[in-house]
């Protein structure tokens, strides 16, 4: 009898503890007012907030199956309640494995698995999965005709490359992907800044600027991204001495929108920091496009002869031209004193943040025609391209 009373008291205390956790959770997830200055202290840093709250962390450690539900269903904020327990895919061994052993979340199993169905006659019929939307879009994308293509691209003037090549955007139905190698990142370059760079390069070529676009992935080891991209940059400059300007194309980041292994499409209107999305989104000619910011590193060591002010002047001219043509599209130029961002190798080497992880790929691509116009006008004015 005594032992039975203890068990009842223990169950009651457990229930009270769970209720207390829920109350604390609801208190902690109240939206926090964050100023732009707080959000963008380092405008291109991807040191994401990996812990949504103390409640989420404690529950995940206490009940691993809830962590699986959280990761696989994409619960955020108030969605992570007891209803999450019912959505845990406990009958899916692969789902359990890849979220308890994170390295398995980096593998795209759908790419390799053979999907089959067996008829009554035991005959195997292969079901061919539908092609990727991005590939369909690439096939439909019209290549510039001979009349539209301008400039001698055998001697490029401008290089577009990406230190963080795997930076991706918020997934949509048209551009759906599963994050790999970290938050809001994937090695499928159809969904990253590399795809945005493709459009930017094409528009610049149409404007008469000879462009080389390099899509080497430098951020498998994120901490060595700039070391890796510097190797690429120097190699290309040696191979193409005609290059006089370089754009390291990024997108900004705050928090985590696309988590590794999560297949859900985020609701843009429900993202936790709407001020950040508003900061990087503007409407031009009735179309939502991603805004642009420019980053210049002023750190120079004694062996670096290049003056960072020359990089700044180039970025400032493009930023000013962008706002002259399309008011409000550029957020301006920020100078960072703690790094050089490999800009010391060229007088016209700059870093551009085109949108953020709160933007969609469609919004980022929509910006490229406007950005190309501004860049081309500045270069033509300086170099005399026709």
C-alpha positions as CSV (number, residue, x, y, z in Angstrom):
1,X,0.0,0.0,0.0
2,X,2.8,2.4,1.0
3,X,4.6,1.6,-2.3
4,X,1.5,2.2,-4.3
5,X,1.0,5.6,-2.7
6,X,4.5,6.6,-3.6
7,X,4.0,5.6,-7.2
8,X,0.8,7.7,-7.3
9,X,2.6,10.7,-5.8
10,X,5.5,10.2,-8.3
11,X,3.1,10.1,-11.3
12,X,1.3,13.3,-10.0
13,X,4.7,15.1,-9.5
14,X,5.7,14.1,-13.0
15,X,2.4,15.5,-14.4
16,X,2.9,18.7,-12.5
17,X,6.5,19.0,-13.8
18,X,5.3,18.6,-17.4
19,X,2.6,21.2,-16.9
20,X,5.2,23.5,-15.3
21,X,7.4,23.0,-18.3
22,X,4.6,23.9,-20.7
23,X,3.9,27.1,-18.8
24,X,7.5,28.1,-18.8
25,X,7.7,27.2,-22.5
26,X,4.8,29.5,-23.4
27,X,6.4,32.3,-21.4
28,X,9.8,31.8,-23.1
29,X,8.5,31.8,-26.6
30,X,6.9,35.2,-26.5
31,X,8.3,37.1,-29.5
32,X,11.3,39.1,-28.7
33,X,11.8,42.6,-30.1
34,X,15.1,42.5,-31.9
35,X,16.4,45.6,-33.6
36,X,18.1,45.5,-36.9
37,X,21.4,46.4,-35.2
38,X,21.1,43.3,-32.9
39,X,20.2,41.0,-35.8
40,X,22.9,42.1,-38.2
41,X,25.9,42.7,-35.9
42,X,27.9,40.6,-38.4
43,X,25.9,40.8,-41.6
44,X,27.2,37.7,-43.2
45,X,27.8,35.5,-40.2
46,X,26.1,32.1,-40.3
47,X,26.5,31.3,-36.6
48,X,22.9,30.3,-36.3
49,X,20.9,29.9,-33.1
50,X,20.8,26.1,-32.7
51,X,18.7,26.1,-29.6
52,X,15.1,27.4,-30.0
53,X,14.6,27.6,-26.2
54,X,15.5,26.0,-22.9
55,X,12.2,24.1,-23.1
56,X,12.9,22.5,-26.5
57,X,16.4,21.6,-25.4
58,X,15.4,19.9,-22.2
59,X,12.5,18.0,-23.9
60,X,14.8,16.8,-26.7
61,X,17.3,15.4,-24.2
62,X,14.6,13.8,-22.0
63,X,12.5,12.4,-24.8
64,X,14.6,11.6,-27.9
65,X,11.5,10.6,-29.9
66,X,10.2,14.2,-29.7
67,X,13.5,15.4,-31.2
68,X,12.7,13.1,-34.1
69,X,9.3,14.6,-34.5
70,X,10.6,18.1,-34.2
71,X,13.3,17.5,-36.9
72,X,11.2,15.6,-39.3
73,X,8.0,17.6,-39.1
74,X,9.6,21.0,-38.8
75,X,7.8,22.1,-35.6
76,X,8.8,25.6,-34.4
77,X,7.6,27.8,-31.6
78,X,4.1,27.0,-30.3
79,X,3.8,24.0,-32.6
80,X,6.0,21.9,-30.4
81,X,3.4,20.8,-27.9
82,X,2.0,17.4,-27.0
83,X,0.6,17.1,-30.5
84,X,4.2,16.6,-31.6
85,X,4.2,13.3,-29.8
86,X,1.6,12.0,-32.1
87,X,3.6,12.9,-35.2
88,X,6.8,11.2,-34.2
89,X,7.6,8.7,-37.0
90,X,8.6,6.0,-34.6
91,X,7.7,3.3,-37.2
92,X,10.3,4.6,-39.7
93,X,13.7,3.2,-38.7
94,X,15.6,5.4,-41.1
95,X,13.9,8.5,-39.7
96,X,14.9,7.5,-36.2
97,X,18.5,6.7,-37.2
98,X,19.2,9.9,-39.2
99,X,18.1,12.2,-36.4
100,X,19.8,10.3,-33.6
101,X,23.0,9.9,-35.6
102,X,23.2,13.4,-37.4
103,X,25.7,12.3,-40.0
104,X,23.0,10.1,-41.7
105,X,20.9,13.3,-42.2
106,X,23.5,14.5,-44.7
107,X,22.8,11.6,-47.2
108,X,20.1,12.0,-49.8
109,X,18.7,8.4,-49.7
110,X,16.0,9.2,-52.3
111,X,18.8,9.8,-54.8
112,X,20.0,6.2,-54.5
113,X,17.0,4.1,-53.5
114,X,15.1,2.0,-56.1
115,X,11.4,2.4,-55.6
116,X,9.5,-0.7,-56.7
117,X,6.1,-2.2,-56.5
118,X,5.2,-5.9,-56.9
119,X,2.1,-7.0,-58.9
120,X,0.0,-10.1,-58.1
121,X,2.1,-12.0,-60.6
122,X,5.3,-11.2,-58.6
123,X,6.5,-9.1,-61.5
124,X,8.6,-6.1,-60.5
125,X,7.7,-2.8,-61.9
126,X,10.0,0.2,-61.5
127,X,8.4,3.4,-60.5
128,X,10.3,6.3,-62.0
129,X,10.2,9.4,-59.6
130,X,9.2,12.7,-61.2
131,X,12.1,14.9,-62.3
132,X,13.3,17.7,-60.0
133,X,11.5,21.0,-60.4
134,X,14.8,22.8,-60.7
135,X,15.9,20.6,-63.6
136,X,12.6,21.3,-65.4
137,X,13.1,25.0,-64.8
138,X,16.7,24.8,-66.2
139,X,15.4,23.1,-69.4
140,X,12.8,25.8,-69.8
141,X,15.3,28.6,-69.2
142,X,16.1,30.2,-72.6
143,X,19.7,30.6,-73.4
144,X,20.6,34.0,-74.8
145,X,20.8,34.0,-78.6
146,X,23.9,35.1,-80.5
147,X,22.5,38.6,-80.8
148,X,21.7,38.8,-77.1
149,X,25.1,37.5,-76.0
150,X,27.6,40.3,-75.9
151,X,31.3,40.6,-74.9
152,X,34.2,38.2,-75.4
153,X,33.9,35.7,-72.5
154,X,37.2,34.1,-73.4
155,X,38.7,37.1,-71.7
156,X,36.4,37.7,-68.8
157,X,36.6,41.1,-67.0
158,X,34.4,40.0,-64.0
159,X,34.6,36.9,-61.9
160,X,31.6,35.7,-59.8
161,X,32.4,33.0,-57.2
162,X,31.0,31.9,-53.9
163,X,33.0,31.3,-50.6
164,X,29.8,29.8,-49.1
165,X,28.6,28.0,-52.2
166,X,26.0,25.9,-50.3
167,X,24.1,28.9,-48.9
168,X,20.5,28.2,-49.8
169,X,17.1,30.0,-49.3
170,X,13.7,29.2,-47.8
171,X,12.2,26.3,-49.7
172,X,9.0,26.7,-51.8
173,X,6.8,24.4,-53.7
174,X,8.6,25.4,-56.9
175,X,12.1,25.1,-55.3
176,X,11.9,22.3,-52.7
177,X,15.0,20.9,-51.2
178,X,16.2,19.2,-48.0
179,X,19.0,21.0,-46.1
180,X,22.3,19.2,-45.8
181,X,25.7,20.1,-44.3
182,X,24.1,22.5,-41.9
183,X,21.1,24.9,-41.6
184,X,19.8,26.4,-44.8
185,X,22.5,24.8,-46.8
186,X,22.7,22.1,-49.5
187,X,25.2,20.7,-52.0
188,X,22.5,20.7,-54.7
189,X,23.6,23.9,-56.3
190,X,20.2,24.3,-58.1
191,X,18.9,25.8,-54.9
192,X,21.9,27.9,-53.6
193,X,23.6,31.2,-54.3
194,X,25.4,29.4,-57.2
195,X,22.1,29.3,-59.1
196,X,21.5,33.0,-58.4
197,X,25.1,33.6,-59.7
198,X,24.1,31.8,-62.9
199,X,21.3,34.3,-63.5
200,X,23.5,37.3,-62.6
201,X,26.2,36.2,-65.0
202,X,23.7,35.8,-67.8
203,X,22.2,39.2,-67.3
204,X,25.7,40.8,-67.1
205,X,26.7,39.1,-70.4
206,X,23.6,40.4,-72.0
207,X,24.6,43.9,-70.8
208,X,28.0,43.4,-72.5
209,X,30.2,42.5,-69.6
210,X,32.5,39.5,-70.1
211,X,31.9,37.2,-67.0
212,X,33.3,34.0,-65.6
213,X,31.1,32.2,-63.1
214,X,32.9,29.7,-60.8
215,X,30.7,27.3,-58.7
216,X,33.4,25.4,-56.8
217,X,32.1,24.4,-53.4
218,X,34.3,25.8,-50.7
219,X,32.3,25.3,-47.5
220,X,32.2,21.5,-46.9
221,X,34.5,22.6,-44.0
222,X,32.8,25.9,-43.1
223,X,35.7,27.1,-40.9
224,X,38.1,26.9,-43.9
225,X,35.7,28.5,-46.5
226,X,37.8,31.6,-47.1
227,X,41.1,29.6,-47.2
228,X,39.6,27.4,-49.8
229,X,38.0,30.2,-51.9
230,X,41.3,32.1,-51.8
231,X,43.0,29.2,-53.5
232,X,40.3,29.1,-56.2
233,X,40.5,32.9,-56.6
234,X,44.2,33.0,-57.1
235,X,44.1,30.0,-59.5
236,X,41.5,31.7,-61.7
237,X,43.3,35.1,-61.7
238,X,46.4,33.3,-62.8
239,X,44.5,31.5,-65.6
240,X,42.5,34.6,-66.6
241,X,44.7,37.7,-66.2
242,X,42.0,39.8,-68.0
243,X,39.9,39.6,-64.8
244,X,39.9,43.0,-63.0
245,X,36.8,42.7,-60.7
246,X,35.5,39.9,-58.5
247,X,32.2,39.4,-56.7
248,X,31.9,36.9,-53.9
249,X,28.2,36.3,-53.9
250,X,26.5,35.3,-50.7
251,X,23.2,35.5,-49.0
252,X,22.7,36.8,-45.4
253,X,21.5,34.5,-42.6
254,X,19.7,34.7,-39.3
255,X,18.4,31.8,-37.2
256,X,17.6,28.6,-38.9
257,X,14.8,28.3,-41.5
258,X,15.6,25.0,-43.2
259,X,16.9,22.4,-40.8
260,X,18.8,19.3,-41.9
261,X,16.5,16.5,-42.9
262,X,13.3,18.5,-42.7
263,X,11.2,18.2,-45.8
264,X,8.5,20.7,-44.9
265,X,8.0,24.0,-46.7
266,X,8.2,26.9,-44.3
267,X,5.4,29.5,-44.0
268,X,7.2,32.8,-44.7
269,X,4.6,34.7,-42.7
270,X,5.2,32.5,-39.7
271,X,9.0,32.9,-39.5
272,X,10.1,34.0,-36.0
273,X,11.7,37.3,-36.9
274,X,9.5,39.1,-39.5
275,X,11.6,42.3,-39.2
276,X,14.5,40.4,-40.7
277,X,12.4,39.2,-43.7
278,X,11.1,42.8,-44.2
279,X,14.7,44.1,-44.1
280,X,15.7,41.9,-47.1
281,X,12.5,42.1,-49.1
282,X,11.2,44.9,-51.4
283,X,8.7,45.1,-54.2
284,X,9.7,46.4,-57.6
285,X,7.2,46.6,-60.5
286,X,4.7,44.5,-58.5
287,X,7.3,41.8,-57.9
288,X,8.8,40.8,-54.6
289,X,12.6,40.8,-54.8
290,X,15.5,40.3,-52.4
291,X,17.4,43.4,-51.3
292,X,21.2,43.6,-51.5
293,X,23.9,44.6,-49.1
294,X,27.7,45.1,-49.7
295,X,30.4,43.9,-47.3
296,X,34.0,45.2,-47.3
297,X,36.7,44.0,-45.0
298,X,39.2,46.7,-44.0
299,X,41.7,44.4,-42.3
300,X,45.1,44.4,-44.0
301,X,48.3,42.9,-42.9
302,X,51.8,44.3,-43.8
303,X,52.2,42.0,-46.7
304,X,48.9,43.1,-48.3
305,X,49.5,46.0,-50.5
306,X,46.0,46.5,-51.7
307,X,44.1,49.4,-50.1
308,X,40.7,48.4,-48.9
309,X,39.3,51.8,-49.7
310,X,39.5,50.9,-53.4
311,X,37.3,47.9,-52.8
312,X,34.9,50.2,-50.8
313,X,34.7,52.7,-53.6
314,X,33.8,50.1,-56.2
315,X,31.1,48.7,-53.9
316,X,29.8,52.1,-53.0
317,X,29.4,53.1,-56.7
318,X,27.4,49.9,-57.4
319,X,25.3,50.5,-54.3
320,X,24.6,54.1,-55.2
321,X,23.8,53.2,-58.8
322,X,21.4,50.4,-57.6
323,X,19.5,52.9,-55.4
324,X,19.5,55.5,-58.1
325,X,17.9,53.1,-60.6
326,X,15.7,51.2,-58.1
327,X,15.3,53.2,-54.8
328,X,15.7,51.1,-51.7
329,X,17.0,48.0,-53.4
330,X,20.5,48.4,-51.8
331,X,21.0,48.4,-48.0
332,X,24.3,50.1,-48.5
333,X,27.9,49.2,-47.8
334,X,29.2,47.9,-44.4
335,X,32.9,47.9,-43.5
336,X,34.1,45.1,-41.3
337,X,37.5,45.7,-39.6
338,X,38.2,42.1,-38.5
339,X,38.6,40.5,-42.0
340,X,39.7,41.1,-45.5
341,X,37.3,38.5,-47.1
342,X,40.0,37.8,-49.8
343,X,39.4,41.3,-51.2
344,X,43.1,42.2,-50.9
345,X,43.8,40.4,-54.2
346,X,42.0,42.9,-56.4
347,X,41.1,46.5,-56.2
348,X,37.6,45.7,-57.3
349,X,36.9,42.6,-55.2
350,X,33.7,42.9,-53.2
351,X,31.3,40.7,-51.2
352,X,27.6,40.9,-52.0
353,X,24.8,39.6,-49.8
354,X,21.9,39.0,-52.1
355,X,18.9,38.4,-49.8
356,X,18.9,36.1,-46.8
357,X,17.8,32.7,-45.7
358,X,14.4,34.4,-45.0
359,X,14.1,35.0,-48.8
360,X,13.1,32.5,-51.4
361,X,15.2,31.5,-54.4
362,X,12.6,33.1,-56.6
363,X,13.0,36.5,-54.9
364,X,16.8,36.3,-55.1
365,X,16.8,35.4,-58.8
366,X,14.3,38.3,-59.4
367,X,16.9,40.7,-58.1
368,X,19.7,39.7,-60.5
369,X,18.4,41.6,-63.5
370,X,18.4,44.8,-61.5
371,X,21.8,44.2,-59.9
372,X,23.3,43.3,-63.3
373,X,22.1,46.6,-64.7
374,X,23.7,48.6,-61.9
375,X,27.0,46.7,-62.1
376,X,27.2,47.0,-65.8
377,X,26.6,50.7,-65.8
378,X,29.4,51.3,-63.2
379,X,31.8,49.0,-65.1
380,X,31.0,50.6,-68.5
381,X,31.5,54.1,-67.0
382,X,34.9,53.1,-65.6
383,X,36.2,50.8,-68.3
384,X,34.5,52.0,-71.5
385,X,32.6,48.8,-72.4
386,X,30.0,49.3,-75.0
